[in-house]
Amino acid sequence: MPDHFWQTDELRDALASWHIGRVVAAYRRNPWHGRVLSQELVGGWVGISQVQLSRIESGPPIKDLDRLVMWARTLRIPGRFLWFQLPEQRSEPVESAPAAAAVPVGPDLPALLGSLTSGRLPLAAGERRTPTIGISAFDGMTNGQSAELLLKLFLQLDDELGGDSLYLPLSRYVARMAVTVEQDSGDGLVPFGQLSQMAGWLALDADHHGTARRYFTTTIYVAHEGDEPGLAASALAYMSLQETYRGRRGPALSLAQTALASGTTNLTPLTRTMLGTRLARAQAGVGDQDGCLRSLDTARADFERAGHRDEPLWVSYVDEVEVAAQEGACFLELGLTTEASTALTEAIDLLTRRAPYRVRDRVHYLSRLAKCQLLAGNVEQACQTAGNALEVSEAIGSTRVALRLKEFADGLAPFGAVPAARDFAERFRLATT
């Protein structure tokens, strides 16, 4: 297949998930074929039934190296796109290991880090400079400790300022830290992966989808190299949320399912809570109400178990406010406006009492609540709520927030004769020109 065949969003996501079943499914659906190849046809290439291939595509990821190599050769996947090495890629013969012990080999770390400074992961949108100088650790700290301190700072600033303001400085730091990690043979690798995920989130908040995807993909590979399955699952969950924002509901569900399946029993309660809410969002997107409600119940139960184990810093944003807000977003997507209004009102009340500085969250929750009120026919109340969100939004730089408010403004078109709708439309026009 030509190189561009392997560069579709769905195939890139599948390859990044380290799940050969997802890769096979994305291969079958690639537009290059001109039609969707059937499971029966593709399964026949390796002598298995349609039912067996369906289980491979939707089941847990294959770990056996011999089977992974077989599929890679059958589909003729170029080695540079794989997360394991084909036998012909190895410089020296490797003795065969028992199938049960075979584990995919990780990507070449120096090559991965080098790619972050050679244009595949630019310093910021539109920049093409190649950083060659690393970063220094803060006084009395290692590079890893410095990165974790920086992550804590950006997590708090993100709540108050948004991705539009923060993406550029963090992306520059991450690009230079890639140089340092490469030069120091992996020192601070996992903290670097955490910062890369944060940069991806900020890029997503600033509506730089292509760049965000590259950061998340980098995080996945770094997490696997650093033996941090929870971080890899988190990056996949961010990619799922990104597809939800883009309206690509099928890929969002596939990524959320892969994120949850790729974790282990050692995942912390807050990590499992986050993964559960991302799955619920994706299920709501495809209209799977029963599945969504079950996932929300599981996420709530996981959240109730938090507090007995240390949690990673990168999941510190998962709290009671976040859980209630995610429930509200799911209910809204499912059309359960009464339940959505209740959950979102709870989230806003909790935010007011416990974290009034989280400006972007407040705008998001108010925007969703306004949408609930509009769907219920309460136009004046909806415009008042959206007006509050618009006023607060002036204190934050987040393209994603601006898009949510624009969606509400566009939704007022059928109510042009209502004075409150006309007033909000004018306020929104003045605020965005």
Steps between C-alpha positions, in 0.01 A plus 500: 500500500617860443628693801189718517292186555654471848456869581120516536377616839341164576810296413731740685279470810487122469877467463551733797273281713732196465192287424537292184126432491431873473762518225329222304161673536644833385676324212171347384320837511772702327345711221790404270330162439192667355284282723510346847674165488297233680623321809444173316736607219779633722469211744536261207844648427629340821266203514260612774123545500300822500404436864863454602606822329212686664631387840852615412373844395281558804680297767809569711823585316712209377830472689649195325783623277467219245136589435582871480774431245262279300241777476759765419633289214154410375396864481851604392521771764827694464724437799536870580131514594513201739548500876698173481787383282470255215772230495658651189540834683724352768871548455586175677319163512274461800422160645136405491322545831194306613183652355359579844805708587520693174446873549501770230825695483461874560591769248858620464515769769771722346313502169175590676654786695687622195172519309368747756770747404504448123168647395255215566418663833559875441560738787167662431249533220680622192852489647767295326813577702691194618611532862846362568544623857338321791367639825662518843350368820378739768742559788536193718276287277541235233354549154214269595420693818515828310257365239255385767511841669435665164211264433341597832536867411348462154212291632400790724564766236294304251194533723542875510646602163428230238690343214515805275733669748696201626553273200788698348730517806445138601549371145836676487604349833391149394693522172818596684443244774490234226860597421599468865331163544669368188843627606461365853399152383143524617539690828161649586327298227167445675469861628577604142209282385273667754598844374448385142145395589443840662628671185259288297210607720593867468531460122156338497355784706650744250339301213832375353376147438786369289763615747300367795487157338879495459553585867256229614662243272840594642364456852377150420838385371691664785262347757551153357877552496485618862266217609215735593185335359276746681657794320470322164131430570451864600646625171269267307209634702600856408505394135150359547381830647659682207300288256186570704563874461550451125174308463679180395298270720613160377873568549423663837334181622775276362771704671312512832450124495867446418607735779299307758607160366869594484517577871576255776354418839765730648334814367410745776136578581518850351659367183222246462245771576638714218509209255144409593368851437677518161342170402160627617541816288579291194209264564266795537629629167390184319167491684580200723299617800516174697876467450554864589303477824686184601834668435396802704397277790835321484689829483310634800579180694869529409499862613353401836798267550753781454704628794664176608783507245737761368374640172717622210520875459367492145162373620467750786226691315257211555286604796134511597447804276647320199291187555175697530587706191577191294170346606325819387677495164397137444136563596489799268638298209236233566222760501425452872476874562347483848774268628763708318378823660511342846854368455632823346340714771669279759834541322462880488404516868799286599727714284374820663566368849827314446681632194372841385828562311423227243368746245495279191309226680240755611449622143468144370248393761294817458501455123374144533238602754382774263467241225287282731275796576468584131406141414236518772353812336614745770652749257530797734655293779737338252615838368554629852715195586693528174547872566664417832728256319588761239589753767725256686665384174667840464740395775635196316662416168349176373393448141306194614294716736436751222376219275253382766357851529479528123305174488249646743476824302439301180232300680304820566426548129141363523427743788598822326170663590562460874658817649731302731634305201562819302676660796731202551578481129607866506710453814669201344569691178660787688708263715637310203575782255 
